[in-house]
């Protein structure tokens, strides 16, 4: 049953901290759920069903600037680690490779280049 799956997810992946006013937004909570499903070989439910199931499990949300968030929730566990690692943008670094000197057959590399 979907609600049971969401209940297990909530128990394993989030904790409630009363003094944590910021909490998690829907995107982060659903992303955490997807990571949990992937790690546990579970089939995730659509986001709309997820929102309903979370509400039926007693988790209240607020809206701030049109964004649904769940105050007091904080990620924990392996799924949290997986979500964070996979949601951080990969930085692109420009690698500068110095030109390789072209030598004649009888030339040797300078000592500083070896």
C-alpha positions in Angstrom: 0.0 0.0 0.0 1.3 3.4 -0.9 0.7 5.1 2.4 2.6 2.4 4.2 5.5 2.9 1.8 5.5 6.6 2.4 5.2 6.0 6.2 8.3 3.8 6.1 10.1 6.4 4.0 9.3 9.2 6.4 10.5 7.1 9.4 13.7 6.2 7.7 14.6 9.4 6.0 13.5 12.4 7.9 13.4 13.7 11.5 11.2 16.5 12.8 13.0 19.3 14.7 10.6 21.8 16.2 13.1 24.6 16.2 14.0 24.0 12.5 11.6 26.5 10.9 13.1 26.2 7.4 12.5 22.5 6.9 12.4 20.9 3.4 10.7 22.1 0.3 8.6 19.7 -1.8 11.3 19.4 -4.4 13.9 18.3 -1.8 11.5 15.9 0.0 10.4 14.3 -3.2 14.0 14.0 -4.4 14.9 12.4 -1.2 12.0 9.9 -1.7 13.3 9.1 -5.2 16.8 8.4 -3.8 15.2 6.2 -1.2 13.3 4.3 -3.8 16.4 3.8 -6.0 18.5 2.6 -3.1 15.8 0.2 -2.0 14.7 -1.0 -5.5 11.2 0.4 -5.0 9.0 1.9 -7.7 8.3 5.5 -6.8 4.8 7.0 -6.9 4.1 10.2 -8.9 4.6 13.5 -7.1 0.9 14.3 -6.8 0.3 11.0 -5.0 3.4 11.5 -2.9 2.1 14.9 -1.7 -1.3 13.3 -0.7 0.4 10.4 1.0 2.7 12.7 3.0 -0.3 14.7 4.1 -2.2 11.5 5.1 0.8 10.5 7.2 0.3 13.7 9.3 3.1 15.9 7.8 1.8 19.4 7.4 3.1 21.9 4.8 3.1 25.6 4.4 3.5 27.8 1.4 6.1 30.5 1.1 6.3 32.6 -2.1 4.3 29.9 -3.8 6.6 27.0 -2.8 5.3 24.2 -0.7 7.6 23.4 2.2 7.5 21.2 5.3 8.8 23.1 8.3 10.8 21.1 10.9 11.8 18.3 8.6 15.5 17.4 8.1 17.0 14.6 5.9 18.8 11.7 7.5 20.3 8.4 6.5 21.7 6.8 3.3 19.0 8.3 1.0 19.9 11.8 2.3 23.5 11.2 1.5 22.6 9.9 -2.0 20.2 12.8 -2.7 22.7 15.4 -1.7 25.6 13.9 -3.6 23.5 13.5 -6.8 21.8 16.9 -6.6 25.0 19.0 -6.3 25.9 20.4 -9.7 29.1 19.1 -11.1 31.6 21.9 -11.5 33.3 22.2 -14.8 37.0 23.0 -14.6 39.0 24.2 -17.5 42.2 22.2 -17.7 45.1 24.0 -19.2 47.7 21.6 -20.6 51.0 23.2 -21.6 52.1 22.5 -25.2 54.4 19.5 -25.6 57.7 20.6 -27.1 58.6 19.1 -30.5 62.1 17.8 -30.5 64.4 16.7 -33.2 65.7 13.1 -32.9 69.0 14.2 -31.4 67.6 16.7 -28.9 66.9 16.0 -25.2 64.2 17.6 -23.0 65.6 20.4 -20.7 66.1 19.2 -17.1 63.3 21.4 -15.8 60.8 19.6 -18.1 61.7 16.1 -16.9 
